[in-house]
Amino acid sequence: MVESLMDRIPLNNGYTIPGLGIGTGGLTGKEAEDAVFYALTQGYRLVDTSPNYDNEEDVGRGINRAINAGIKRSDIFVSTKIEKDSMDFNKAIDSVNASLERLNVGYIDMVLIHQPATDDEVNLDAWRGLEDIYGSERVRIIGVSNFKRADLAPLLEEAKVRPAVNQYEMYPGDSDPATNDFCDNENIVSMAYSPLHKGKVLENRHVHSIAKKYDKTPSQIALRWHIQRNVVAIPRSSDKDHIRENADIFNFTLADEDMDTLNKLDIATGKRGHDAETYADQTRQRLNFRGQDNNAQNYRRR
Ligand SMILES: NC(=O)c1ccc[n+]([C@@H]2O[C@H](COP(=O)([O-])OP(=O)(O)OC[C@H]3O[C@@H](n4cnc5c(N)ncnc54)[C@H](OP(=O)(O)O)[C@@H]3O)[C@@H](O)[C@H]2O)c1
């Protein structure tokens, strides 16, 4: 578990990722630039964007302002994606090159396939494009987003480079245990988008009562829950108070009973996969079959 904004989680390729970052979906122009710059000055070190957020240039400007203010580029982790119109070998490479130009930050730390295609072959073709640029000076980490087990398993069968990260929706009330367990078993770090349920976590009475107990806000409880589960969280905010508030989660620990309550909100909201047990059995069988080739002890820090 990360202990600070700058602390990092090891990935399966030897690199590391900060445990908390700022999301930028829905922010454009000066608002995006200022939010990114402010977050970096407050100690955030992970910035998440995507070509379809139409803000890579703005995000890049915010990052460059922070670099000019003295923050090292090597301490900043920039994550972007390829979109569904770039799902083949050449288009994936072209998309990354276009992002590199728009971001203008020298290199991209991580590129994710934003959405799986329904056809596994299409996913694999795009993945081959990302594999081609993986390890170059331009991109250090490749991964996926919104991939469920059914999308990931076939990709893992064929991939030369394993995805290091899967970014998918998670918040107290929907922890997507099936995807989460699968990623854990495959040494793929889970990254939560909409970690505050797009702000709706503030309306959750269970989260509220836990917040009261710790003298914290509901957002802080939700984000602390993510990091105690070793899930990377990327809350989006353009509000300076919220950006600071969301980072102030490293001075308390949620007790097991409260983690349990938050985990069980899946059941309360009917979101816990009805086939979770079946899925767990299938995973166990598959890992036995494969001989469990991944070893968490082999991680090394950058
Ligand atoms: N891979 C994907 O398919 C995918 C999909 C969706 C999102 N994402 C990524 O994940 C990021 C986060 O997800 P999200 O933007 O959907 O939702 P989110 O981070 O769960 O929620 C964002 C909302 O919460 C509010 N908020 C943030 N901090 C708050 C606080 N401390 N108190 C009260 N309100 C607060 C924000 O408003 P204020 O600005 O007023 O603070 C905003 O309205 C995105 O920005 C994007 O980078 C990825």
Ligand as a Chemical Component Dictionary entry (heavy atoms), coordinates in Angstrom:
data_LIG
# 
_chem_comp.id                   LIG 
_chem_comp.type                 NON-POLYMER 
_chem_comp.pdbx_formal_charge   0 
_chem_comp.three_letter_code    LIG 
# 
loop_
_chem_comp_atom.comp_id 
_chem_comp_atom.atom_id 
_chem_comp_atom.alt_atom_id 
_chem_comp_atom.type_symbol 
_chem_comp_atom.charge 
_chem_comp_atom.model_Cartn_x 
_chem_comp_atom.model_Cartn_y 
_chem_comp_atom.model_Cartn_z 
_chem_comp_atom.pdbx_ordinal 
LIG N1  N1  N 0  -10.885 4.550  -18.770 1  
LIG C1  C1  C 0  -12.124 4.993  -18.820 2  
LIG O1  O1  O 0  -12.992 4.475  -19.559 3  
LIG C2  C2  C 0  -12.512 6.166  -17.953 4  
LIG C3  C3  C 0  -13.877 6.496  -17.804 5  
LIG C4  C4  C 0  -14.212 7.560  -16.960 6  
LIG C5  C5  C 0  -13.199 8.260  -16.296 7  
LIG N2  N2  N 1  -11.874 7.934  -16.504 8  
LIG C6  C6  C 0  -10.779 8.674  -15.800 9  
LIG O2  O2  O 0  -11.043 8.673  -14.400 10 
LIG C7  C7  C 0  -11.085 10.009 -13.923 11 
LIG C8  C8  C 0  -12.010 10.146 -12.736 12 
LIG O3  O3  O 0  -13.317 9.681  -13.037 13 
LIG P1  P1  P 0  -14.588 10.631 -13.145 14 
LIG O4  O4  O 0  -14.155 11.984 -13.556 15 
LIG O5  O5  O -1 -15.568 9.903  -14.001 16 
LIG O6  O6  O 0  -15.247 10.624 -11.687 17 
LIG P2  P2  P 0  -14.767 10.870 -10.181 18 
LIG O7  O7  O 0  -13.329 11.201 -10.097 19 
LIG O8  O8  O 0  -15.295 9.730  -9.404  20 
LIG O9  O9  O 0  -15.661 12.131 -9.767  21 
LIG C9  C9  C 0  -15.430 13.395 -10.292 22 
LIG C10 C10 C 0  -16.463 14.339 -9.679  23 
LIG O10 O10 O 0  -16.294 14.376 -8.266  24 
LIG C11 C11 C 0  -16.167 15.737 -7.839  25 
LIG N3  N3  N 0  -15.199 15.747 -6.736  26 
LIG C12 C12 C 0  -13.886 15.428 -6.775  27 
LIG N4  N4  N 0  -13.336 15.534 -5.560  28 
LIG C13 C13 C 0  -14.332 15.936 -4.729  29 
LIG C14 C14 C 0  -14.380 16.249 -3.350  30 
LIG N5  N5  N 0  -13.299 16.135 -2.579  31 
LIG N6  N6  N 0  -15.569 16.652 -2.830  32 
LIG C15 C15 C 0  -16.666 16.760 -3.611  33 
LIG N7  N7  N 0  -16.680 16.486 -4.912  34 
LIG C16 C16 C 0  -15.526 16.077 -5.479  35 
LIG C17 C17 C 0  -15.675 16.504 -9.036  36 
LIG O11 O11 O 0  -16.113 17.844 -9.011  37 
LIG P3  P3  P 0  -15.117 19.090 -8.695  38 
LIG O12 O12 O 0  -14.357 19.372 -9.953  39 
LIG O13 O13 O 0  -16.073 20.153 -8.302  40 
LIG O14 O14 O 0  -14.229 18.693 -7.571  41 
LIG C18 C18 C 0  -16.343 15.751 -10.179 42 
LIG O15 O15 O 0  -17.661 16.245 -10.368 43 
LIG C19 C19 C 0  -11.507 10.801 -15.170 44 
LIG O16 O16 O 0  -11.263 12.156 -15.017 45 
LIG C20 C20 C 0  -10.679 10.125 -16.222 46 
LIG O17 O17 O 0  -9.325  10.578 -16.146 47 
LIG C21 C21 C 0  -11.538 6.887  -17.308 48 
# 
loop_
_chem_comp_bond.comp_id 
_chem_comp_bond.atom_id_1 
_chem_comp_bond.atom_id_2 
_chem_comp_bond.value_order 
_chem_comp_bond.pdbx_ordinal 
LIG N1  C1  SING 1  
LIG C1  O1  DOUB 2  
LIG C1  C2  SING 3  
LIG C2  C3  SING 4  
LIG C2  C21 DOUB 5  
LIG C3  C4  DOUB 6  
LIG C4  C5  SING 7  
LIG C5  N2  DOUB 8  
LIG N2  C6  SING 9  
LIG N2  C21 SING 10 
LIG C6  O2  SING 11 
LIG C6  C20 SING 12 
LIG O2  C7  SING 13 
LIG C7  C8  SING 14 
LIG C7  C19 SING 15 
LIG C8  O3  SING 16 
LIG O3  P1  SING 17 
LIG P1  O4  DOUB 18 
LIG P1  O5  SING 19 
LIG P1  O6  SING 20 
LIG O6  P2  SING 21 
LIG P2  O7  DOUB 22 
LIG P2  O8  SING 23 
LIG P2  O9  SING 24 
LIG O9  C9  SING 25 
LIG C9  C10 SING 26 
LIG C10 O10 SING 27 
LIG C10 C18 SING 28 
LIG O10 C11 SING 29 
LIG C11 N3  SING 30 
LIG C11 C17 SING 31 
LIG N3  C12 SING 32 
LIG N3  C16 SING 33 
LIG C12 N4  DOUB 34 
LIG N4  C13 SING 35 
LIG C13 C14 SING 36 
LIG C13 C16 DOUB 37 
LIG C14 N5  SING 38 
LIG C14 N6  DOUB 39 
LIG N6  C15 SING 40 
LIG C15 N7  DOUB 41 
LIG N7  C16 SING 42 
LIG C17 O11 SING 43 
LIG C17 C18 SING 44 
LIG O11 P3  SING 45 
LIG P3  O12 DOUB 46 
LIG P3  O13 SING 47 
LIG P3  O14 SING 48 
LIG C18 O15 SING 49 
LIG C19 O16 SING 50 
LIG C19 C20 SING 51 
LIG C20 O17 SING 52 
# 
